[in-house]
Amino acid sequence: MSAVSAVFTLLAGAAMFAALVGLFKPALVMRWGKPTRVKAFLVYFGLMAVLSMGMDAPPKPSPTSATSPNVASSPASAAPASVVAALPAPVPYMLVSSEDMSSGSRKRWRYRIVPADADQSEFSRQNMAATVIAAAKHYTETGGAALVQVILESQADRRPHAATQLASAEYSPDGKGAGGDTGKVWRVTAGKRGTTTQEREMASLWGELRGHHQKDGFTDEDALRAAIAKRMEISPGEVKLPRILQEEVPLSPDQLAAVPSTGPAR
């Protein structure tokens, strides 16, 4: 409240007091004319009303201090930039084979690996990708090849159709790729899952029994499925080779750099 409004407030209070006194003792508050109760009350009540107009109205919020709707709806702090999630840890693996694929002066090697543990139920595209990346880094460091290809397979059985490819990585540290001119350092592909124990058993039996069920130069698949089903004590309709479609895995430089170089478990 300002000083001026404080004065008006005091005077209005005094006028109100005089109006009330005038109702009982008009002579005390009127020194002019013929004092009556009604006249004394109306005079001072009117004076109080006039003085009240000089008092401050209830304070209004300052337009500059009011919170803008835009500010009110904004978060207290800006959300951090989206962070690319790191790949999960590579799964332990074993080396099955290595093959020199060199052409001309460019040294190239291919490595086939398999999971060290039989349980593949928790495998995902991300941790299989991390596994082939970790292995590719390791074999590049230890073998000194300009290009390394790592293939992750479901099992070590080398008979036709017995192993299923789960993921692969091509790593060319100099960015020249397989042909020496692609400009690509990494190419990583992976399926969505690993294989089940039953799928691996079926695939191994397919590789084992396939040669016994040939007809006119072709595999008699109906007879082969029946033989596998009999061995596994399941129906022939359940016998299927696992089909795991691999897709290229898009990865940022930070994700690739975060995967540690990892050698085989044993």
NORUR-V740809 format. One record per residue. N is the residue number from 1. RES is the residue in one small letter. PSI is psi in radians with two decimals (NA if undefined). Layout:
{{N	RES	PSI} {N	RES	PSI}}
This chain:
{{1	m	2.36} {2	s	2.92} {3	a	-0.69} {4	v	-0.79} {5	s	-0.53} {6	a	-0.70} {7	v	-0.81} {8	f	-0.63} {9	t	-0.75} {10	l	-0.75} {11	l	-0.68} {12	a	-0.67} {13	g	-0.70} {14	a	-0.70} {15	a	-0.67} {16	m	-0.72} {17	f	-0.74} {18	a	-0.65} {19	a	-0.69} {20	l	-0.72} {21	v	-0.65} {22	g	-0.42} {23	l	-0.44} {24	f	-0.70} {25	k	1.25} {26	p	-0.49} {27	a	-0.43} {28	l	-0.45} {29	v	-0.11} {30	m	2.06} {31	r	0.12} {32	w	2.65} {33	g	-2.87} {34	k	1.96} {35	p	2.24} {36	t	2.81} {37	r	-0.79} {38	v	-0.78} {39	k	-0.78} {40	a	-0.74} {41	f	-0.81} {42	l	-0.67} {43	v	-0.90} {44	y	-0.52} {45	f	-0.71} {46	g	-0.70} {47	l	-0.70} {48	m	-0.70} {49	a	-0.71} {50	v	-0.77} {51	l	-0.57} {52	s	-0.44} {53	m	-0.35} {54	g	-0.13} {55	m	2.70} {56	d	2.40} {57	a	2.84} {58	p	2.35} {59	p	2.39} {60	k	2.56} {61	p	2.37} {62	s	2.33} {63	p	-0.48} {64	t	-0.47} {65	s	-0.24} {66	a	2.52} {67	t	2.21} {68	s	2.45} {69	p	-0.60} {70	n	-0.69} {71	v	-0.72} {72	a	-0.61} {73	s	-0.13} {74	s	2.62} {75	p	2.76} {76	a	-0.60} {77	s	2.60} {78	a	2.44} {79	a	2.44} {80	p	2.68} {81	a	2.52} {82	s	2.36} {83	v	2.24} {84	v	2.21} {85	a	2.43} {86	a	2.66} {87	l	2.66} {88	p	2.98} {89	a	2.52} {90	p	2.63} {91	v	2.58} {92	p	2.46} {93	y	2.89} {94	m	2.56} {95	l	2.24} {96	v	-0.79} {97	s	2.76} {98	s	2.51} {99	e	2.27} {100	d	2.01} {101	m	0.36} {102	s	2.53} {103	s	2.13} {104	g	-2.35} {105	s	-0.06} {106	r	2.04} {107	k	2.13} {108	r	2.39} {109	w	2.54} {110	r	2.32} {111	y	2.31} {112	r	2.26} {113	i	2.80} {114	v	2.71} {115	p	2.44} {116	a	-0.47} {117	d	2.54} {118	a	-0.51} {119	d	2.01} {120	q	0.22} {121	s	-0.47} {122	e	0.09} {123	f	2.46} {124	s	2.95} {125	r	-0.66} {126	q	-0.79} {127	n	-0.40} {128	m	-0.65} {129	a	-0.75} {130	a	-0.61} {131	t	-0.83} {132	v	-0.53} {133	i	-0.82} {134	a	-0.73} {135	a	-0.70} {136	a	-0.71} {137	k	-0.77} {138	h	-0.84} {139	y	-0.41} {140	t	-0.74} {141	e	-0.70} {142	t	-0.48} {143	g	-0.34} {144	g	0.36} {145	a	2.62} {146	a	-0.48} {147	l	2.28} {148	v	2.32} {149	q	2.22} {150	v	2.27} {151	i	2.13} {152	l	2.12} {153	e	2.84} {154	s	-0.57} {155	q	2.92} {156	a	-0.08} {157	d	2.07} {158	r	0.04} {159	r	2.63} {160	p	2.33} {161	h	-0.01} {162	a	-0.52} {163	a	2.50} {164	t	2.30} {165	q	2.23} {166	l	-0.60} {167	a	2.83} {168	s	2.72} {169	a	2.37} {170	e	2.18} {171	y	2.09} {172	s	1.62} {173	p	-0.53} {174	d	-0.01} {175	g	0.25} {176	k	-0.09} {177	g	-2.85} {178	a	-0.66} {179	g	-0.08} {180	g	0.10} {181	d	0.26} {182	t	-0.44} {183	g	0.28} {184	k	2.25} {185	v	-0.79} {186	w	2.51} {187	r	2.04} {188	v	2.27} {189	t	2.69} {190	a	2.66} {191	g	3.11} {192	k	-0.29} {193	r	2.95} {194	g	-2.99} {195	t	2.75} {196	t	2.88} {197	t	-0.72} {198	q	-0.71} {199	e	-0.71} {200	r	-0.65} {201	e	-0.76} {202	m	-0.79} {203	a	-0.71} {204	s	-0.74} {205	l	-0.59} {206	w	-0.79} {207	g	-0.61} {208	e	-0.75} {209	l	-0.17} {210	r	-0.72} {211	g	-0.35} {212	h	-0.07} {213	h	1.04} {214	q	2.46} {215	k	2.07} {216	d	0.67} {217	g	0.06} {218	f	2.74} {219	t	2.22} {220	d	1.59} {221	e	-0.59} {222	d	-0.78} {223	a	-0.65} {224	l	-0.76} {225	r	-0.70} {226	a	-0.68} {227	a	-0.72} {228	i	-0.75} {229	a	-0.70} {230	k	-0.72} {231	r	-0.68} {232	m	-0.13} {233	e	0.85} {234	i	3.09} {235	s	2.63} {236	p	-0.52} {237	g	-0.33} {238	e	-0.18} {239	v	1.93} {240	k	2.43} {241	l	2.44} {242	p	2.36} {243	r	1.84} {244	i	1.87} {245	l	2.21} {246	q	2.48} {247	e	2.66} {248	e	2.40} {249	v	1.99} {250	p	2.20} {251	l	2.47} {252	s	2.79} {253	p	-0.63} {254	d	-0.71} {255	q	-0.75} {256	l	-0.74} {257	a	-0.50} {258	a	-0.28} {259	v	2.15} {260	p	2.55} {261	s	2.22} {262	t	2.21} {263	g	3.06} {264	p	2.64} {265	a	-0.58} {266	r	NA}}
